[in-house]
Amino acid sequence: MKNLALFLFVLSSFMALGQGNTTKNDIIVTKNGELIQAKVVKVTADVVSFNYPGETVINEVAKDQLEKIVFSSGRTQTFGKGAASASTGVPIITESKKELPIPEEEISLFPSVAKNSVAVVPASFTKNNSYSKELSSELSSFVSGYLAKNTSGKGIMVQDMTMTIRSLVDNGIGYQELKTASTATLRKALGAEFLVMVQLEEGQNSTAKKGFYGDEQSTATNGNTTKLLLTVYGSESEAPLFSLEVSQASKGQPNDPNSWRVLTEYVLDQFLASNKI
């Protein structure tokens, strides 16, 4: 039954994915039936080392959790169930040639998308019509940390911003490229099922006072206006899974420079209450 499931998985992957740059991958089959497309780097007495397509990070899995590996060459390496060598105590491994006909796989050279994972795309913070790198970075970290804190224990994994930035850079996506990158490109580069995008604009409200002849005499500052747009994309569609735009105005003197945090928390709370993830 597991062999049939493996064959159908590989066959469906071959039929569903579009044409383009292709690469053959090994398939790791765990004892609980999970199928992992990867490149096996090394097999030792205790673990199997591998990396996901498009990644250089080496991952390890204990051999006692595996049933077999179907290599891209067609060779199958099967791990014995509980059997051990009398001299080494290492599980017995048997090998067979081309147990299954493996079709040529066509997959994109990006990390696989992790289920129930969330990545916060670097946010944009514009203050008085000027983009602020420092505030944008602070906003991104605030959103990521708030989501991680409030989804803890719910099976949701929020990607660390350091990892997000590194993944974008590794895939050739910088600040300028980010402006035009599609959600599909970002999802594959970040390996996340859900993408969270935040745009925040903050500026002072100014009123010009005119003189008797209509010429401008002075400009008065009358508080701040903060506008925030939160957009969340899922993996099922390129259309937004959730979108909310909120504006907040304050009169009088400019308010607390960190007041945007209160508005951001409110919008994030609305998203979390929607149970979209």
C-alpha positions as CSV (number, residue, x, y, z in Angstrom):
1,M,0.0,0.0,0.0
2,K,2.8,2.4,0.9
3,N,4.6,1.6,-2.4
4,L,1.4,2.4,-4.2
5,A,1.0,5.7,-2.3
6,L,4.6,6.6,-3.1
7,F,4.1,5.9,-6.8
8,L,0.9,7.9,-7.0
9,F,2.6,10.8,-5.1
10,V,5.5,11.0,-7.5
11,L,3.3,10.5,-10.5
12,S,0.9,13.3,-9.4
13,S,3.9,15.6,-8.8
14,F,5.1,14.9,-12.3
15,M,1.7,15.7,-13.9
16,A,0.8,18.7,-11.8
17,L,3.9,20.8,-12.1
18,G,4.6,23.0,-15.1
19,Q,7.5,22.7,-17.5
20,G,10.7,24.6,-16.9
21,N,14.0,24.0,-15.2
22,T,13.9,20.5,-13.8
23,T,16.0,18.5,-11.3
24,K,15.8,15.0,-10.0
25,N,15.3,14.5,-6.4
26,D,15.5,11.7,-3.9
27,I,12.4,10.7,-2.0
28,I,12.6,9.9,1.7
29,V,9.8,7.8,3.1
30,T,9.2,7.9,6.8
31,K,7.6,5.2,8.8
32,N,4.5,7.3,9.4
33,G,4.0,7.6,5.6
34,E,5.4,11.1,5.0
35,L,7.1,11.6,1.7
36,I,10.0,14.1,1.6
37,Q,11.5,15.3,-1.7
38,A,15.1,16.2,-1.0
39,K,18.7,15.6,-2.0
40,V,20.4,13.1,0.3
41,V,23.9,14.3,1.2
42,K,25.1,11.6,3.6
43,V,23.9,8.4,5.2
44,T,25.7,7.5,8.5
45,A,25.1,4.8,11.1
46,D,22.5,6.8,12.9
47,V,21.2,9.6,10.7
48,V,20.4,10.6,7.1
49,S,21.6,14.1,6.1
50,F,19.7,15.9,3.3
51,N,18.8,19.3,2.1
52,Y,15.6,20.6,0.5
53,P,15.6,21.6,-3.2
54,G,17.0,25.1,-3.5
55,E,18.5,25.1,0.0
56,T,22.0,24.7,1.2
57,V,21.0,24.1,4.9
58,I,21.8,20.5,5.9
59,N,18.9,18.7,7.7
60,E,19.1,15.4,9.6
61,V,16.6,12.7,10.4
62,A,17.2,9.6,12.5
63,K,17.3,6.4,10.4
64,D,15.0,4.6,12.9
65,Q,12.3,6.9,11.7
66,L,12.7,6.0,8.1
67,E,11.3,3.2,6.0
68,K,13.3,3.7,2.8
69,I,14.9,6.2,0.4
70,V,14.2,6.1,-3.3
71,F,17.2,7.8,-4.9
72,S,16.8,9.8,-8.1
73,S,18.8,7.1,-9.9
74,G,16.0,4.6,-9.1
75,R,18.0,2.7,-6.4
76,T,16.0,2.0,-3.2
77,Q,17.6,1.8,0.2
78,T,15.3,0.1,2.7
79,F,15.8,0.3,6.5
80,G,15.1,-2.8,8.6
81,K,12.3,-2.6,11.1
82,G,13.9,-3.1,14.5
83,A,16.6,-5.5,13.2
84,A,20.1,-4.8,14.3
85,S,23.6,-6.1,13.5
86,A,25.0,-8.2,16.3
87,S,28.4,-6.5,16.0
88,T,27.4,-2.9,15.7
89,G,23.9,-2.6,17.0
90,V,23.0,-0.6,13.9
91,P,19.7,-1.3,12.1
92,I,20.2,-3.7,9.2
93,I,19.9,-2.1,5.8
94,T,18.9,-4.0,2.6
95,E,19.2,-2.6,-0.8
96,S,17.4,-3.4,-4.1
97,K,17.6,-2.0,-7.6
98,K,14.8,0.0,-9.1
99,E,12.0,-1.1,-6.9
100,L,9.7,1.5,-8.4
101,P,9.6,3.2,-11.8
102,I,10.4,6.8,-10.9
103,P,9.2,9.3,-13.4
104,E,11.4,12.3,-14.0
105,E,10.3,15.0,-11.5
106,E,9.8,18.6,-12.5
107,I,10.0,20.8,-9.5
108,S,10.9,24.4,-8.9
109,L,14.3,25.1,-7.3
110,F,12.8,26.6,-4.1
111,P,12.3,25.3,-0.6
112,S,9.1,23.3,-0.1
113,V,6.2,25.3,1.5
114,A,5.8,24.4,5.2
115,K,2.2,23.8,6.2
116,N,0.8,26.2,8.9
117,S,3.8,28.5,8.5
118,V,3.6,32.3,8.4
119,A,6.2,34.7,7.0
120,V,6.0,38.5,7.5
121,V,7.1,40.2,4.3
122,P,9.4,43.2,5.2
123,A,6.9,46.0,6.0
124,S,6.9,49.5,4.6
125,F,6.7,52.5,7.1
126,T,6.3,55.9,5.5
127,K,6.6,58.9,7.8
128,N,5.7,62.4,6.5
129,N,5.8,61.0,2.9
130,S,9.3,59.6,3.4
131,Y,10.2,55.9,3.6
132,S,12.0,55.0,6.8
133,K,14.3,52.0,6.7
134,E,14.6,51.9,10.5
135,L,10.9,52.2,11.2
136,S,10.1,49.7,8.5
137,S,12.5,47.2,10.2
138,E,11.0,47.9,13.6
139,L,7.4,47.5,12.3
140,S,8.4,44.1,10.6
141,S,9.9,42.8,13.8
142,F,6.9,44.0,15.9
143,V,4.4,42.3,13.6
144,S,6.4,39.0,13.5
145,G,6.8,39.0,17.3
146,Y,3.2,39.8,18.0
147,L,1.9,37.1,15.7
148,A,4.4,34.5,17.2
149,K,3.3,35.4,20.7
150,N,-0.4,35.2,20.0
151,T,-0.3,32.0,18.0
152,S,1.9,30.1,20.4
153,G,0.5,26.7,21.1
154,K,-1.9,26.7,18.1
155,G,0.3,24.8,15.8
156,I,1.3,28.0,13.8
157,M,5.0,28.6,13.1
158,V,5.9,32.3,12.5
159,Q,9.2,32.7,10.7
160,D,11.9,34.8,12.3
161,M,12.5,38.0,10.5
162,T,16.3,37.3,10.3
163,M,15.5,34.0,8.4
164,T,13.0,35.9,6.2
165,I,15.5,38.5,5.1
166,R,18.2,35.8,4.5
167,S,15.8,33.7,2.4
168,L,14.9,36.8,0.3
169,V,18.5,37.7,-0.3
170,D,19.5,34.1,-1.1
171,N,16.8,34.2,-3.8
172,G,17.8,37.5,-5.3
173,I,15.0,39.5,-3.8
174,G,16.1,42.9,-2.4
175,Y,14.1,46.0,-1.5
176,Q,13.6,47.0,-5.1
177,E,12.7,43.5,-6.3
178,L,10.3,43.2,-3.4
179,K,8.1,45.9,-4.8
180,T,7.3,43.9,-7.9
181,A,7.6,40.3,-6.7
182,S,4.5,38.2,-7.0
183,T,3.0,36.4,-4.0
184,A,3.9,33.0,-5.6
185,T,7.5,34.0,-5.9
186,L,7.6,35.2,-2.3
187,R,5.9,32.1,-1.0
188,K,8.4,29.8,-2.7
189,A,11.4,31.9,-1.7
190,L,10.2,32.0,2.0
191,G,8.8,28.5,2.1
192,A,5.7,29.7,4.0
193,E,2.1,28.9,3.5
194,F,0.8,32.3,4.7
195,L,2.3,35.7,3.7
196,V,1.6,38.8,5.9
197,M,2.1,42.2,4.3
198,V,1.9,45.5,6.2
199,Q,2.0,49.1,4.9
200,L,1.9,52.0,7.4
201,E,1.8,55.7,6.6
202,E,2.1,58.3,9.3
203,G,2.1,62.1,8.8
204,Q,1.2,65.4,10.3
205,N,-2.0,67.2,9.5
206,S,-1.2,70.7,8.4
207,T,-3.5,73.7,7.8
208,A,-2.4,76.7,5.8
209,K,-3.7,80.1,7.0
210,K,-4.2,82.7,4.3
211,G,-3.9,86.5,4.6
212,F,-6.2,89.2,3.5
213,Y,-5.1,89.0,-0.1
214,G,-5.2,85.2,-0.2
215,D,-1.5,84.6,0.1
216,E,-0.3,82.0,2.6
217,Q,0.7,83.6,5.9
218,S,1.5,80.5,8.0
219,T,1.0,76.8,8.4
220,A,-0.4,75.2,11.5
221,T,0.1,71.6,12.6
222,N,-3.1,69.9,13.7
223,G,-2.2,66.4,15.0
224,N,-1.2,63.2,13.2
225,T,-2.9,60.7,10.9
226,T,-1.8,57.1,10.8
227,K,-3.1,54.7,8.2
228,L,-2.3,51.0,8.2
229,L,-3.1,48.3,5.6
230,L,-2.8,44.6,6.5
231,T,-3.0,42.0,3.8
232,V,-2.6,38.2,4.3
233,Y,-2.3,35.7,1.4
234,G,-2.8,32.0,1.7
235,S,-1.6,29.2,-0.5
236,E,-5.0,28.3,-2.1
237,S,-5.3,31.5,-4.1
238,E,-3.5,34.6,-5.3
239,A,-6.4,36.7,-4.0
240,P,-6.0,38.0,-0.4
241,L,-7.2,35.7,2.4
242,F,-7.7,38.7,4.6
243,S,-7.4,42.5,4.1
244,L,-8.1,45.4,6.4
245,E,-7.2,49.1,6.2
246,V,-7.6,51.4,9.2
247,S,-7.0,55.1,9.7
248,Q,-6.5,56.9,13.0
249,A,-6.4,60.7,13.4
250,S,-5.3,62.6,16.5
251,K,-5.9,66.3,17.0
252,G,-3.7,68.8,18.8
253,Q,0.0,68.3,19.2
254,P,1.7,65.3,17.5
255,N,1.0,62.2,19.5
256,D,3.4,59.6,21.0
257,P,5.8,58.5,18.2
258,N,5.1,54.9,19.2
259,S,1.3,55.2,18.9
260,W,1.4,53.2,15.6
261,R,2.0,50.1,17.8
262,V,-1.5,50.4,19.3
263,L,-3.1,50.6,15.8
264,T,-1.0,47.7,14.6
265,E,-2.0,45.5,17.5
266,Y,-5.7,46.3,16.8
267,V,-5.5,45.3,13.2
268,L,-3.5,42.1,14.0
269,D,-6.1,41.2,16.6
270,Q,-8.8,41.6,14.0
271,F,-7.0,39.2,11.8
272,L,-6.4,36.6,14.5
273,A,-10.0,36.8,15.5
274,S,-11.0,36.0,11.9
275,N,-9.6,32.5,12.4
276,K,-8.2,32.5,8.8
277,I,-5.2,30.5,9.9
